[in-house]
Amino acid sequence: MWGAREVMSRDLKFWGLMGFIFLVTIAGTAAYIVLTAPHSIKLRLGADQVNSEPHEMASAIAHVVSRSHPGIRIAVISTGGSSENMTLLAKGKLELALVQADVISRDNVSLLAVLYPDLFQLVVRTDSGIEKLKDLEGSKIALPPVTSGQYRAFWFLANHYGLAPERINAIPMTTSAADNAIVNGEVDAVFRVRGPRNTSIRILFGRTALKFIPIDQGEAMHLRRSAFTSVTLPKGAYQGYPPIPPRALPTMAVDRMLVARDDVPEDVVRSITGVLFEKRRDLALRTPLAALIRQPEIKQGTMLPVHQGALKYFDREKPSFFEEKAEFLALVLSSLVVLYSLGLAFTRRLAERQKGRIEDYAGELLDLEKAAKTAQTIPDLDIHKLRLTEILAEAVNDMREQRINAEGLQLFSFVWESVNYTINDHEEQLRLGPAVVRVSRKPSRGRKRSIG
């Protein structure tokens, strides 16, 4: 019976292990399916006016992202510019937006990537008499919409150069309206903060006689607003012959950035960021400015915090915690294996010792049984009975001291009771005398009784 219990115990352990492996496999498969399942999410991307560079870039991003990740659908929303985009992001009416780096930041908005630089570009009619910024006083100038970052950038520029606002006739207009106004002579100048080789400006130079006005003191303005940097508009940027502009001109630049609300899922943002850098060629086929996309200078700090999803993409090549600690973890694992092996060896040795102890007890009990059968008197038999009791006490004590286990004690119990019955039966025969013939009531060795 003891052997049957051992087999049953092994079977239970085996099937328990198999059940555990099955559950782990099912859980792992379910986790893999969840983690790798395509996302299904709709996002709104605030750009700028239709046909503007930001709108063109936003449309390219939406198209390539949806083609690379069908579950991520991006709708491009036409807006009044960076300031309005930030407001719409704060209100939850946009999830993504293109904004200029000088725009007032919001607490719940983070950065994905720097897309391209927007250059300050002041274009005037050649017959306007304007040669420098100070000459704008007394002139009419078409500015971008009030809700745009470009509008605020102009007044920052005017303030730095000490232009009197009351002496400037500034008129906010859409791009197309401003183009028509300067061609028709309704305004003397147009100010824009747009990428190099801006399409609308390039076309504008073909419609009437225009020129660029240099914007210097870039380093000084950078001290006042760190988002603005001093750059150069290259000679011939808009036309090679005759070159437009005819010489390299100093100007200012501010980065155009892609931002997202903090509550946009990190894995979605990581996927979008991946498209910006891994599908740059596809983006550049739709807008050449995509070639200028770059990673934020994280170590040097940014105007906005970098979104956690974007950070996960940028840190993809960094070694993971397990890779960094590989040697240490290998040492720990090796130590655990050694400790496990030692523990297993100790357990086996202890089991062997316990088994040997039981075998010693069984041998002594059988010897005691033989000796008891040869006893001729009750006093001689009492000596064997006393030793039988002592053996029982020793066995119980050995179990408490873990020198034998519970299963070994059960086997001991079976043998001990058999010997005890034999001695008691022999004692009864001695007391009744040899003439008495009795029917043996000795229990079968296949039956186990408790000694407890």
Secondary structure as a PSIPRED ss2 file (coil, helix, strand):
# PSIPRED VFORMAT (PSIPRED V4.0)

   1 M C   1.000  0.000  0.000
   2 W H   0.000  1.000  0.000
   3 G H   0.000  1.000  0.000
   4 A H   0.000  1.000  0.000
   5 R H   0.000  1.000  0.000
   6 E H   0.000  1.000  0.000
   7 V H   0.000  1.000  0.000
   8 M H   0.000  1.000  0.000
   9 S H   0.000  1.000  0.000
  10 R H   0.000  1.000  0.000
  11 D H   0.000  1.000  0.000
  12 L H   0.000  1.000  0.000
  13 K H   0.000  1.000  0.000
  14 F H   0.000  1.000  0.000
  15 W H   0.000  1.000  0.000
  16 G H   0.000  1.000  0.000
  17 L H   0.000  1.000  0.000
  18 M H   0.000  1.000  0.000
  19 G H   0.000  1.000  0.000
  20 F H   0.000  1.000  0.000
  21 I H   0.000  1.000  0.000
  22 F H   0.000  1.000  0.000
  23 L H   0.000  1.000  0.000
  24 V H   0.000  1.000  0.000
  25 T H   0.000  1.000  0.000
  26 I H   0.000  1.000  0.000
  27 A H   0.000  1.000  0.000
  28 G H   0.000  1.000  0.000
  29 T H   0.000  1.000  0.000
  30 A H   0.000  1.000  0.000
  31 A H   0.000  1.000  0.000
  32 Y H   0.000  1.000  0.000
  33 I H   0.000  1.000  0.000
  34 V H   0.000  1.000  0.000
  35 L H   0.000  1.000  0.000
  36 T H   0.000  1.000  0.000
  37 A C   1.000  0.000  0.000
  38 P C   1.000  0.000  0.000
  39 H C   1.000  0.000  0.000
  40 S C   1.000  0.000  0.000
  41 I E   0.000  0.000  1.000
  42 K E   0.000  0.000  1.000
  43 L E   0.000  0.000  1.000
  44 R E   0.000  0.000  1.000
  45 L E   0.000  0.000  1.000
  46 G E   0.000  0.000  1.000
  47 A C   1.000  0.000  0.000
  48 D C   1.000  0.000  0.000
  49 Q C   1.000  0.000  0.000
  50 V C   1.000  0.000  0.000
  51 N C   1.000  0.000  0.000
  52 S C   1.000  0.000  0.000
  53 E H   0.000  1.000  0.000
  54 P H   0.000  1.000  0.000
  55 H H   0.000  1.000  0.000
  56 E H   0.000  1.000  0.000
  57 M H   0.000  1.000  0.000
  58 A H   0.000  1.000  0.000
  59 S H   0.000  1.000  0.000
  60 A H   0.000  1.000  0.000
  61 I H   0.000  1.000  0.000
  62 A H   0.000  1.000  0.000
  63 H H   0.000  1.000  0.000
  64 V H   0.000  1.000  0.000
  65 V H   0.000  1.000  0.000
  66 S H   0.000  1.000  0.000
  67 R H   0.000  1.000  0.000
  68 S H   0.000  1.000  0.000
  69 H C   1.000  0.000  0.000
  70 P C   1.000  0.000  0.000
  71 G C   1.000  0.000  0.000
  72 I E   0.000  0.000  1.000
  73 R E   0.000  0.000  1.000
  74 I E   0.000  0.000  1.000
  75 A E   0.000  0.000  1.000
  76 V E   0.000  0.000  1.000
  77 I E   0.000  0.000  1.000
  78 S C   1.000  0.000  0.000
  79 T C   1.000  0.000  0.000
  80 G C   1.000  0.000  0.000
  81 G C   1.000  0.000  0.000
  82 S H   0.000  1.000  0.000
  83 S H   0.000  1.000  0.000
  84 E H   0.000  1.000  0.000
  85 N H   0.000  1.000  0.000
  86 M H   0.000  1.000  0.000
  87 T H   0.000  1.000  0.000
  88 L H   0.000  1.000  0.000
  89 L H   0.000  1.000  0.000
  90 A H   0.000  1.000  0.000
  91 K C   1.000  0.000  0.000
  92 G C   1.000  0.000  0.000
  93 K C   1.000  0.000  0.000
  94 L C   1.000  0.000  0.000
  95 E C   1.000  0.000  0.000
  96 L E   0.000  0.000  1.000
  97 A E   0.000  0.000  1.000
  98 L E   0.000  0.000  1.000
  99 V E   0.000  0.000  1.000
 100 Q E   0.000  0.000  1.000
 101 A C   1.000  0.000  0.000
 102 D C   1.000  0.000  0.000
 103 V C   1.000  0.000  0.000
 104 I C   1.000  0.000  0.000
 105 S C   1.000  0.000  0.000
 106 R C   1.000  0.000  0.000
 107 D C   1.000  0.000  0.000
 108 N C   1.000  0.000  0.000
 109 V E   0.000  0.000  1.000
 110 S E   0.000  0.000  1.000
 111 L E   0.000  0.000  1.000
 112 L E   0.000  0.000  1.000
 113 A E   0.000  0.000  1.000
 114 V E   0.000  0.000  1.000
 115 L E   0.000  0.000  1.000
 116 Y E   0.000  0.000  1.000
 117 P E   0.000  0.000  1.000
 118 D E   0.000  0.000  1.000
 119 L E   0.000  0.000  1.000
 120 F E   0.000  0.000  1.000
 121 Q E   0.000  0.000  1.000
 122 L E   0.000  0.000  1.000
 123 V E   0.000  0.000  1.000
 124 V E   0.000  0.000  1.000
 125 R E   0.000  0.000  1.000
 126 T C   1.000  0.000  0.000
 127 D C   1.000  0.000  0.000
 128 S C   1.000  0.000  0.000
 129 G C   1.000  0.000  0.000
 130 I C   1.000  0.000  0.000
 131 E C   1.000  0.000  0.000
 132 K C   1.000  0.000  0.000
 133 L H   0.000  1.000  0.000
 134 K H   0.000  1.000  0.000
 135 D H   0.000  1.000  0.000
 136 L H   0.000  1.000  0.000
 137 E C   1.000  0.000  0.000
 138 G C   1.000  0.000  0.000
 139 S C   1.000  0.000  0.000
 140 K E   0.000  0.000  1.000
 141 I E   0.000  0.000  1.000
 142 A E   0.000  0.000  1.000
 143 L E   0.000  0.000  1.000
 144 P C   1.000  0.000  0.000
 145 P C   1.000  0.000  0.000
 146 V C   1.000  0.000  0.000
 147 T C   1.000  0.000  0.000
 148 S C   1.000  0.000  0.000
 149 G H   0.000  1.000  0.000
 150 Q H   0.000  1.000  0.000
 151 Y H   0.000  1.000  0.000
 152 R H   0.000  1.000  0.000
 153 A H   0.000  1.000  0.000
 154 F H   0.000  1.000  0.000
 155 W H   0.000  1.000  0.000
 156 F H   0.000  1.000  0.000
 157 L H   0.000  1.000  0.000
 158 A H   0.000  1.000  0.000
 159 N H   0.000  1.000  0.000
 160 H H   0.000  1.000  0.000
 161 Y C   1.000  0.000  0.000
 162 G C   1.000  0.000  0.000
 163 L C   1.000  0.000  0.000
 164 A C   1.000  0.000  0.000
 165 P H   0.000  1.000  0.000
 166 E H   0.000  1.000  0.000
 167 R H   0.000  1.000  0.000
 168 I C   1.000  0.000  0.000
 169 N E   0.000  0.000  1.000
 170 A E   0.000  0.000  1.000
 171 I E   0.000  0.000  1.000
 172 P E   0.000  0.000  1.000
 173 M C   1.000  0.000  0.000
 174 T C   1.000  0.000  0.000
 175 T H   0.000  1.000  0.000
 176 S H   0.000  1.000  0.000
 177 A H   0.000  1.000  0.000
 178 A H   0.000  1.000  0.000
 179 D H   0.000  1.000  0.000
 180 N H   0.000  1.000  0.000
 181 A H   0.000  1.000  0.000
 182 I H   0.000  1.000  0.000
 183 V H   0.000  1.000  0.000
 184 N C   1.000  0.000  0.000
 185 G C   1.000  0.000  0.000
 186 E C   1.000  0.000  0.000
 187 V C   1.000  0.000  0.000
 188 D C   1.000  0.000  0.000
 189 A E   0.000  0.000  1.000
 190 V E   0.000  0.000  1.000
 191 F E   0.000  0.000  1.000
 192 R E   0.000  0.000  1.000
 193 V E   0.000  0.000  1.000
 194 R E   0.000  0.000  1.000
 195 G C   1.000  0.000  0.000
 196 P C   1.000  0.000  0.000
 197 R C   1.000  0.000  0.000
 198 N C   1.000  0.000  0.000
 199 T H   0.000  1.000  0.000
 200 S H   0.000  1.000  0.000
 201 I H   0.000  1.000  0.000
 202 R H   0.000  1.000  0.000
 203 I H   0.000  1.000  0.000
 204 L H   0.000  1.000  0.000
 205 F H   0.000  1.000  0.000
 206 G C   1.000  0.000  0.000
 207 R C   1.000  0.000  0.000
 208 T C   1.000  0.000  0.000
 209 A C   1.000  0.000  0.000
 210 L E   0.000  0.000  1.000
 211 K E   0.000  0.000  1.000
 212 F E   0.000  0.000  1.000
 213 I C   1.000  0.000  0.000
 214 P C   1.000  0.000  0.000
 215 I C   1.000  0.000  0.000
 216 D C   1.000  0.000  0.000
 217 Q C   1.000  0.000  0.000
 218 G H   0.000  1.000  0.000
 219 E H   0.000  1.000  0.000
 220 A H   0.000  1.000  0.000
 221 M H   0.000  1.000  0.000
 222 H H   0.000  1.000  0.000
 223 L H   0.000  1.000  0.000
 224 R H   0.000  1.000  0.000
 225 R C   1.000  0.000  0.000
 226 S C   1.000  0.000  0.000
 227 A C   1.000  0.000  0.000
 228 F E   0.000  0.000  1.000
 229 T E   0.000  0.000  1.000
 230 S E   0.000  0.000  1.000
 231 V E   0.000  0.000  1.000
 232 T E   0.000  0.000  1.000
 233 L E   0.000  0.000  1.000
 234 P C   1.000  0.000  0.000
 235 K C   1.000  0.000  0.000
 236 G C   1.000  0.000  0.000
 237 A C   1.000  0.000  0.000
 238 Y C   1.000  0.000  0.000
 239 Q E   0.000  0.000  1.000
 240 G E   0.000  0.000  1.000
 241 Y C   1.000  0.000  0.000
 242 P C   1.000  0.000  0.000
 243 P E   0.000  0.000  1.000
 244 I E   0.000  0.000  1.000
 245 P C   1.000  0.000  0.000
 246 P C   1.000  0.000  0.000
 247 R C   1.000  0.000  0.000
 248 A C   1.000  0.000  0.000
 249 L E   0.000  0.000  1.000
 250 P E   0.000  0.000  1.000
 251 T E   0.000  0.000  1.000
 252 M E   0.000  0.000  1.000
 253 A E   0.000  0.000  1.000
 254 V E   0.000  0.000  1.000
 255 D E   0.000  0.000  1.000
 256 R E   0.000  0.000  1.000
 257 M E   0.000  0.000  1.000
 258 L E   0.000  0.000  1.000
 259 V E   0.000  0.000  1.000
 260 A E   0.000  0.000  1.000
 261 R E   0.000  0.000  1.000
 262 D C   1.000  0.000  0.000
 263 D C   1.000  0.000  0.000
 264 V C   1.000  0.000  0.000
 265 P C   1.000  0.000  0.000
 266 E H   0.000  1.000  0.000
 267 D H   0.000  1.000  0.000
 268 V H   0.000  1.000  0.000
 269 V H   0.000  1.000  0.000
 270 R H   0.000  1.000  0.000
 271 S H   0.000  1.000  0.000
 272 I H   0.000  1.000  0.000
 273 T H   0.000  1.000  0.000
 274 G H   0.000  1.000  0.000
 275 V H   0.000  1.000  0.000
 276 L H   0.000  1.000  0.000
 277 F H   0.000  1.000  0.000
 278 E H   0.000  1.000  0.000
 279 K C   1.000  0.000  0.000
 280 R H   0.000  1.000  0.000
 281 R H   0.000  1.000  0.000
 282 D H   0.000  1.000  0.000
 283 L H   0.000  1.000  0.000
 284 A H   0.000  1.000  0.000
 285 L C   1.000  0.000  0.000
 286 R C   1.000  0.000  0.000
 287 T C   1.000  0.000  0.000
 288 P H   0.000  1.000  0.000
 289 L H   0.000  1.000  0.000
 290 A H   0.000  1.000  0.000
 291 A H   0.000  1.000  0.000
 292 L H   0.000  1.000  0.000
 293 I C   1.000  0.000  0.000
 294 R E   0.000  0.000  1.000
 295 Q C   1.000  0.000  0.000
 296 P C   1.000  0.000  0.000
 297 E C   1.000  0.000  0.000
 298 I C   1.000  0.000  0.000
 299 K C   1.000  0.000  0.000
 300 Q C   1.000  0.000  0.000
 301 G C   1.000  0.000  0.000
 302 T C   1.000  0.000  0.000
 303 M C   1.000  0.000  0.000
 304 L C   1.000  0.000  0.000
 305 P C   1.000  0.000  0.000
 306 V E   0.000  0.000  1.000
 307 H C   1.000  0.000  0.000
 308 Q H   0.000  1.000  0.000
 309 G H   0.000  1.000  0.000
 310 A H   0.000  1.000  0.000
 311 L H   0.000  1.000  0.000
 312 K H   0.000  1.000  0.000
 313 Y H   0.000  1.000  0.000
 314 F H   0.000  1.000  0.000
 315 D C   1.000  0.000  0.000
 316 R C   1.000  0.000  0.000
 317 E C   1.000  0.000  0.000
 318 K C   1.000  0.000  0.000
 319 P C   1.000  0.000  0.000
 320 S C   1.000  0.000  0.000
 321 F H   0.000  1.000  0.000
 322 F H   0.000  1.000  0.000
 323 E H   0.000  1.000  0.000
 324 E H   0.000  1.000  0.000
 325 K C   1.000  0.000  0.000
 326 A H   0.000  1.000  0.000
 327 E H   0.000  1.000  0.000
 328 F H   0.000  1.000  0.000
 329 L H   0.000  1.000  0.000
 330 A H   0.000  1.000  0.000
 331 L H   0.000  1.000  0.000
 332 V H   0.000  1.000  0.000
 333 L H   0.000  1.000  0.000
 334 S H   0.000  1.000  0.000
 335 S H   0.000  1.000  0.000
 336 L H   0.000  1.000  0.000
 337 V H   0.000  1.000  0.000
 338 V H   0.000  1.000  0.000
 339 L H   0.000  1.000  0.000
 340 Y H   0.000  1.000  0.000
 341 S H   0.000  1.000  0.000
 342 L H   0.000  1.000  0.000
 343 G H   0.000  1.000  0.000
 344 L H   0.000  1.000  0.000
 345 A H   0.000  1.000  0.000
 346 F H   0.000  1.000  0.000
 347 T H   0.000  1.000  0.000
 348 R H   0.000  1.000  0.000
 349 R H   0.000  1.000  0.000
 350 L H   0.000  1.000  0.000
 351 A H   0.000  1.000  0.000
 352 E H   0.000  1.000  0.000
 353 R H   0.000  1.000  0.000
 354 Q H   0.000  1.000  0.000
 355 K H   0.000  1.000  0.000
 356 G H   0.000  1.000  0.000
 357 R H   0.000  1.000  0.000
 358 I H   0.000  1.000  0.000
 359 E H   0.000  1.000  0.000
 360 D H   0.000  1.000  0.000
 361 Y H   0.000  1.000  0.000
 362 A H   0.000  1.000  0.000
 363 G H   0.000  1.000  0.000
 364 E H   0.000  1.000  0.000
 365 L H   0.000  1.000  0.000
 366 L H   0.000  1.000  0.000
 367 D H   0.000  1.000  0.000
 368 L H   0.000  1.000  0.000
 369 E H   0.000  1.000  0.000
 370 K H   0.000  1.000  0.000
 371 A H   0.000  1.000  0.000
 372 A H   0.000  1.000  0.000
 373 K H   0.000  1.000  0.000
 374 T C   1.000  0.000  0.000
 375 A C   1.000  0.000  0.000
 376 Q C   1.000  0.000  0.000
 377 T C   1.000  0.000  0.000
 378 I H   0.000  1.000  0.000
 379 P H   0.000  1.000  0.000
 380 D H   0.000  1.000  0.000
 381 L H   0.000  1.000  0.000
 382 D H   0.000  1.000  0.000
 383 I H   0.000  1.000  0.000
 384 H H   0.000  1.000  0.000
 385 K H   0.000  1.000  0.000
 386 L H   0.000  1.000  0.000
 387 R H   0.000  1.000  0.000
 388 L H   0.000  1.000  0.000
 389 T H   0.000  1.000  0.000
 390 E H   0.000  1.000  0.000
 391 I H   0.000  1.000  0.000
 392 L H   0.000  1.000  0.000
 393 A H   0.000  1.000  0.000
 394 E H   0.000  1.000  0.000
 395 A H   0.000  1.000  0.000
 396 V H   0.000  1.000  0.000
 397 N H   0.000  1.000  0.000
 398 D H   0.000  1.000  0.000
 399 M H   0.000  1.000  0.000
 400 R H   0.000  1.000  0.000
 401 E C   1.000  0.000  0.000
 402 Q C   1.000  0.000  0.000
 403 R C   1.000  0.000  0.000
 404 I C   1.000  0.000  0.000
 405 N C   1.000  0.000  0.000
 406 A H   0.000  1.000  0.000
 407 E H   0.000  1.000  0.000
 408 G H   0.000  1.000  0.000
 409 L H   0.000  1.000  0.000
 410 Q H   0.000  1.000  0.000
 411 L H   0.000  1.000  0.000
 412 F H   0.000  1.000  0.000
 413 S H   0.000  1.000  0.000
 414 F H   0.000  1.000  0.000
 415 V H   0.000  1.000  0.000
 416 W H   0.000  1.000  0.000
 417 E H   0.000  1.000  0.000
 418 S H   0.000  1.000  0.000
 419 V H   0.000  1.000  0.000
 420 N H   0.000  1.000  0.000
 421 Y H   0.000  1.000  0.000
 422 T H   0.000  1.000  0.000
 423 I H   0.000  1.000  0.000
 424 N H   0.000  1.000  0.000
 425 D H   0.000  1.000  0.000
 426 H H   0.000  1.000  0.000
 427 E H   0.000  1.000  0.000
 428 E H   0.000  1.000  0.000
 429 Q H   0.000  1.000  0.000
 430 L H   0.000  1.000  0.000
 431 R H   0.000  1.000  0.000
 432 L H   0.000  1.000  0.000
 433 G C   1.000  0.000  0.000
 434 P C   1.000  0.000  0.000
 435 A C   1.000  0.000  0.000
 436 V C   1.000  0.000  0.000
 437 V C   1.000  0.000  0.000
 438 R C   1.000  0.000  0.000
 439 V C   1.000  0.000  0.000
 440 S C   1.000  0.000  0.000
 441 R C   1.000  0.000  0.000
 442 K C   1.000  0.000  0.000
 443 P C   1.000  0.000  0.000
 444 S C   1.000  0.000  0.000
 445 R C   1.000  0.000  0.000
 446 G C   1.000  0.000  0.000
 447 R C   1.000  0.000  0.000
 448 K C   1.000  0.000  0.000
 449 R C   1.000  0.000  0.000
 450 S C   1.000  0.000  0.000
 451 I C   1.000  0.000  0.000
 452 G C   1.000  0.000  0.000
